[in-house]
Amino acid sequence: MTEESGHEHADLLVAIGLVVRKRSFLAITPEGRARHAAWARLSDDAPEYDAARRAYEAFLPLNVDLIRLCSDWQLRPGNVPNDHTDLQYDWDVIDRLRALDERAGAVVRRLAKSVPRFGTYRPRLREALRRLDDGEPEWFTSPRIDSYHTVWMQMHEDVLTTLGLRREDEDPTP
């Protein structure tokens, strides 16, 4: 897709009310969210449903680990904000993220074999990790970019939508 055709697609989505422009980005409308949910939702008897359900169940404990890692990235022991001046501390957290990423990678790859749209998440997670390795700390948790946390949360929402689940119904301690 060219940049021009991307703008045309965005203009069309705005025109039919599925998204709105907010400064330099697009935001999905309630109508857009409902249409997306209907499109993304697998029926319980779809052949891909069981694979998505297994991936979700494998994902939940990984999600708990990611939440802990994000907290450790932002707060050092004693609830002291992490100013990222202790490189050893930061690299230890990044190494833990790398180990989590390896475990999560297998889950995401298996899911993408059954539900191809999930194939976009693995490269995005790897890119965020690469940027962290290159010394760009914002690529861990910043909501302004495709940080590891941002992509992970998008993937989490996508899995929930695929299965017709809601985040508020999740057990926070699987």
MODELLER restraints for C-alpha pairs under 7 A, 6 or more apart:
rsr = mdl.restraints
at = mdl.atoms
rsr.add(forms.Gaussian(group=physical.xy_distance, feature=features.Distance(at['CA:13:A'], at['CA:19:A']), mean=5.74, stdev=0.5))
rsr.add(forms.Gaussian(group=physical.xy_distance, feature=features.Distance(at['CA:14:A'], at['CA:20:A']), mean=5.48, stdev=0.5))
rsr.add(forms.Gaussian(group=physical.xy_distance, feature=features.Distance(at['CA:18:A'], at['CA:28:A']), mean=6.03, stdev=0.5))
rsr.add(forms.Gaussian(group=physical.xy_distance, feature=features.Distance(at['CA:18:A'], at['CA:29:A']), mean=5.43, stdev=0.5))
rsr.add(forms.Gaussian(group=physical.xy_distance, feature=features.Distance(at['CA:18:A'], at['CA:31:A']), mean=5.78, stdev=0.5))
rsr.add(forms.Gaussian(group=physical.xy_distance, feature=features.Distance(at['CA:18:A'], at['CA:32:A']), mean=3.93, stdev=0.5))
rsr.add(forms.Gaussian(group=physical.xy_distance, feature=features.Distance(at['CA:19:A'], at['CA:26:A']), mean=6.15, stdev=0.5))
rsr.add(forms.Gaussian(group=physical.xy_distance, feature=features.Distance(at['CA:19:A'], at['CA:27:A']), mean=5.34, stdev=0.5))
rsr.add(forms.Gaussian(group=physical.xy_distance, feature=features.Distance(at['CA:19:A'], at['CA:28:A']), mean=4.27, stdev=0.5))
rsr.add(forms.Gaussian(group=physical.xy_distance, feature=features.Distance(at['CA:19:A'], at['CA:29:A']), mean=5.08, stdev=0.5))
rsr.add(forms.Gaussian(group=physical.xy_distance, feature=features.Distance(at['CA:19:A'], at['CA:32:A']), mean=6.28, stdev=0.5))
rsr.add(forms.Gaussian(group=physical.xy_distance, feature=features.Distance(at['CA:20:A'], at['CA:26:A']), mean=5.61, stdev=0.5))
rsr.add(forms.Gaussian(group=physical.xy_distance, feature=features.Distance(at['CA:20:A'], at['CA:27:A']), mean=5.36, stdev=0.5))
rsr.add(forms.Gaussian(group=physical.xy_distance, feature=features.Distance(at['CA:20:A'], at['CA:28:A']), mean=6.46, stdev=0.5))
rsr.add(forms.Gaussian(group=physical.xy_distance, feature=features.Distance(at['CA:20:A'], at['CA:29:A']), mean=6.67, stdev=0.5))
rsr.add(forms.Gaussian(group=physical.xy_distance, feature=features.Distance(at['CA:21:A'], at['CA:27:A']), mean=6.36, stdev=0.5))
rsr.add(forms.Gaussian(group=physical.xy_distance, feature=features.Distance(at['CA:37:A'], at['CA:161:A']), mean=5.90, stdev=0.5))
rsr.add(forms.Gaussian(group=physical.xy_distance, feature=features.Distance(at['CA:40:A'], at['CA:161:A']), mean=6.44, stdev=0.5))
rsr.add(forms.Gaussian(group=physical.xy_distance, feature=features.Distance(at['CA:40:A'], at['CA:162:A']), mean=5.30, stdev=0.5))
rsr.add(forms.Gaussian(group=physical.xy_distance, feature=features.Distance(at['CA:41:A'], at['CA:161:A']), mean=5.78, stdev=0.5))
rsr.add(forms.Gaussian(group=physical.xy_distance, feature=features.Distance(at['CA:41:A'], at['CA:162:A']), mean=4.17, stdev=0.5))
rsr.add(forms.Gaussian(group=physical.xy_distance, feature=features.Distance(at['CA:41:A'], at['CA:163:A']), mean=5.98, stdev=0.5))
rsr.add(forms.Gaussian(group=physical.xy_distance, feature=features.Distance(at['CA:41:A'], at['CA:164:A']), mean=6.01, stdev=0.5))
rsr.add(forms.Gaussian(group=physical.xy_distance, feature=features.Distance(at['CA:42:A'], at['CA:49:A']), mean=6.09, stdev=0.5))
rsr.add(forms.Gaussian(group=physical.xy_distance, feature=features.Distance(at['CA:42:A'], at['CA:162:A']), mean=5.46, stdev=0.5))
rsr.add(forms.Gaussian(group=physical.xy_distance, feature=features.Distance(at['CA:42:A'], at['CA:163:A']), mean=6.11, stdev=0.5))
rsr.add(forms.Gaussian(group=physical.xy_distance, feature=features.Distance(at['CA:43:A'], at['CA:49:A']), mean=6.93, stdev=0.5))
rsr.add(forms.Gaussian(group=physical.xy_distance, feature=features.Distance(at['CA:48:A'], at['CA:114:A']), mean=5.47, stdev=0.5))
rsr.add(forms.Gaussian(group=physical.xy_distance, feature=features.Distance(at['CA:48:A'], at['CA:115:A']), mean=6.53, stdev=0.5))
rsr.add(forms.Gaussian(group=physical.xy_distance, feature=features.Distance(at['CA:51:A'], at['CA:111:A']), mean=6.33, stdev=0.5))
rsr.add(forms.Gaussian(group=physical.xy_distance, feature=features.Distance(at['CA:51:A'], at['CA:114:A']), mean=6.56, stdev=0.5))
rsr.add(forms.Gaussian(group=physical.xy_distance, feature=features.Distance(at['CA:52:A'], at['CA:111:A']), mean=6.04, stdev=0.5))
rsr.add(forms.Gaussian(group=physical.xy_distance, feature=features.Distance(at['CA:55:A'], at['CA:107:A']), mean=5.81, stdev=0.5))
rsr.add(forms.Gaussian(group=physical.xy_distance, feature=features.Distance(at['CA:55:A'], at['CA:111:A']), mean=6.09, stdev=0.5))
rsr.add(forms.Gaussian(group=physical.xy_distance, feature=features.Distance(at['CA:56:A'], at['CA:159:A']), mean=6.68, stdev=0.5))
rsr.add(forms.Gaussian(group=physical.xy_distance, feature=features.Distance(at['CA:58:A'], at['CA:107:A']), mean=6.95, stdev=0.5))
rsr.add(forms.Gaussian(group=physical.xy_distance, feature=features.Distance(at['CA:60:A'], at['CA:174:A']), mean=6.40, stdev=0.5))
rsr.add(forms.Gaussian(group=physical.xy_distance, feature=features.Distance(at['CA:61:A'], at['CA:174:A']), mean=6.08, stdev=0.5))
rsr.add(forms.Gaussian(group=physical.xy_distance, feature=features.Distance(at['CA:62:A'], at['CA:104:A']), mean=6.88, stdev=0.5))
rsr.add(forms.Gaussian(group=physical.xy_distance, feature=features.Distance(at['CA:69:A'], at['CA:93:A']), mean=6.69, stdev=0.5))
rsr.add(forms.Gaussian(group=physical.xy_distance, feature=features.Distance(at['CA:69:A'], at['CA:97:A']), mean=6.87, stdev=0.5))
rsr.add(forms.Gaussian(group=physical.xy_distance, feature=features.Distance(at['CA:70:A'], at['CA:141:A']), mean=6.80, stdev=0.5))
rsr.add(forms.Gaussian(group=physical.xy_distance, feature=features.Distance(at['CA:73:A'], at['CA:82:A']), mean=6.68, stdev=0.5))
rsr.add(forms.Gaussian(group=physical.xy_distance, feature=features.Distance(at['CA:73:A'], at['CA:93:A']), mean=6.55, stdev=0.5))
rsr.add(forms.Gaussian(group=physical.xy_distance, feature=features.Distance(at['CA:74:A'], at['CA:81:A']), mean=6.02, stdev=0.5))
rsr.add(forms.Gaussian(group=physical.xy_distance, feature=features.Distance(at['CA:74:A'], at['CA:82:A']), mean=5.24, stdev=0.5))
rsr.add(forms.Gaussian(group=physical.xy_distance, feature=features.Distance(at['CA:75:A'], at['CA:81:A']), mean=4.46, stdev=0.5))
rsr.add(forms.Gaussian(group=physical.xy_distance, feature=features.Distance(at['CA:75:A'], at['CA:82:A']), mean=4.97, stdev=0.5))
rsr.add(forms.Gaussian(group=physical.xy_distance, feature=features.Distance(at['CA:76:A'], at['CA:82:A']), mean=5.44, stdev=0.5))
rsr.add(forms.Gaussian(group=physical.xy_distance, feature=features.Distance(at['CA:84:A'], at['CA:90:A']), mean=6.48, stdev=0.5))
rsr.add(forms.Gaussian(group=physical.xy_distance, feature=features.Distance(at['CA:105:A'], at['CA:122:A']), mean=6.66, stdev=0.5))
rsr.add(forms.Gaussian(group=physical.xy_distance, feature=features.Distance(at['CA:108:A'], at['CA:118:A']), mean=6.96, stdev=0.5))
rsr.add(forms.Gaussian(group=physical.xy_distance, feature=features.Distance(at['CA:108:A'], at['CA:122:A']), mean=6.63, stdev=0.5))
rsr.add(forms.Gaussian(group=physical.xy_distance, feature=features.Distance(at['CA:109:A'], at['CA:119:A']), mean=6.88, stdev=0.5))
rsr.add(forms.Gaussian(group=physical.xy_distance, feature=features.Distance(at['CA:111:A'], at['CA:118:A']), mean=6.66, stdev=0.5))
rsr.add(forms.Gaussian(group=physical.xy_distance, feature=features.Distance(at['CA:112:A'], at['CA:118:A']), mean=4.69, stdev=0.5))
rsr.add(forms.Gaussian(group=physical.xy_distance, feature=features.Distance(at['CA:112:A'], at['CA:119:A']), mean=4.78, stdev=0.5))
rsr.add(forms.Gaussian(group=physical.xy_distance, feature=features.Distance(at['CA:121:A'], at['CA:151:A']), mean=6.94, stdev=0.5))
rsr.add(forms.Gaussian(group=physical.xy_distance, feature=features.Distance(at['CA:121:A'], at['CA:155:A']), mean=6.76, stdev=0.5))
rsr.add(forms.Gaussian(group=physical.xy_distance, feature=features.Distance(at['CA:124:A'], at['CA:151:A']), mean=6.89, stdev=0.5))
rsr.add(forms.Gaussian(group=physical.xy_distance, feature=features.Distance(at['CA:125:A'], at['CA:148:A']), mean=5.52, stdev=0.5))
rsr.add(forms.Gaussian(group=physical.xy_distance, feature=features.Distance(at['CA:125:A'], at['CA:151:A']), mean=6.43, stdev=0.5))
rsr.add(forms.Gaussian(group=physical.xy_distance, feature=features.Distance(at['CA:128:A'], at['CA:139:A']), mean=5.46, stdev=0.5))
rsr.add(forms.Gaussian(group=physical.xy_distance, feature=features.Distance(at['CA:128:A'], at['CA:146:A']), mean=6.89, stdev=0.5))
rsr.add(forms.Gaussian(group=physical.xy_distance, feature=features.Distance(at['CA:128:A'], at['CA:147:A']), mean=5.40, stdev=0.5))
rsr.add(forms.Gaussian(group=physical.xy_distance, feature=features.Distance(at['CA:128:A'], at['CA:148:A']), mean=5.22, stdev=0.5))
rsr.add(forms.Gaussian(group=physical.xy_distance, feature=features.Distance(at['CA:129:A'], at['CA:148:A']), mean=6.74, stdev=0.5))
rsr.add(forms.Gaussian(group=physical.xy_distance, feature=features.Distance(at['CA:131:A'], at['CA:139:A']), mean=6.21, stdev=0.5))
rsr.add(forms.Gaussian(group=physical.xy_distance, feature=features.Distance(at['CA:132:A'], at['CA:139:A']), mean=5.63, stdev=0.5))
rsr.add(forms.Gaussian(group=physical.xy_distance, feature=features.Distance(at['CA:132:A'], at['CA:140:A']), mean=6.63, stdev=0.5))
rsr.add(forms.Gaussian(group=physical.xy_distance, feature=features.Distance(at['CA:139:A'], at['CA:147:A']), mean=4.24, stdev=0.5))
rsr.add(forms.Gaussian(group=physical.xy_distance, feature=features.Distance(at['CA:139:A'], at['CA:148:A']), mean=6.15, stdev=0.5))
rsr.add(forms.Gaussian(group=physical.xy_distance, feature=features.Distance(at['CA:140:A'], at['CA:147:A']), mean=5.28, stdev=0.5))
rsr.add(forms.Gaussian(group=physical.xy_distance, feature=features.Distance(at['CA:140:A'], at['CA:148:A']), mean=5.12, stdev=0.5))
rsr.add(forms.Gaussian(group=physical.xy_distance, feature=features.Distance(at['CA:140:A'], at['CA:149:A']), mean=6.15, stdev=0.5))
rsr.add(forms.Gaussian(group=physical.xy_distance, feature=features.Distance(at['CA:141:A'], at['CA:147:A']), mean=5.54, stdev=0.5))
rsr.add(forms.Gaussian(group=physical.xy_distance, feature=features.Distance(at['CA:141:A'], at['CA:148:A']), mean=6.26, stdev=0.5))
rsr.add(forms.Gaussian(group=physical.xy_distance, feature=features.Distance(at['CA:141:A'], at['CA:149:A']), mean=4.96, stdev=0.5))
rsr.add(forms.Gaussian(group=physical.xy_distance, feature=features.Distance(at['CA:141:A'], at['CA:150:A']), mean=6.73, stdev=0.5))
rsr.add(forms.Gaussian(group=physical.xy_distance, feature=features.Distance(at['CA:143:A'], at['CA:150:A']), mean=5.86, stdev=0.5))
rsr.add(forms.Gaussian(group=physical.xy_distance, feature=features.Distance(at['CA:160:A'], at['CA:166:A']), mean=6.11, stdev=0.5))
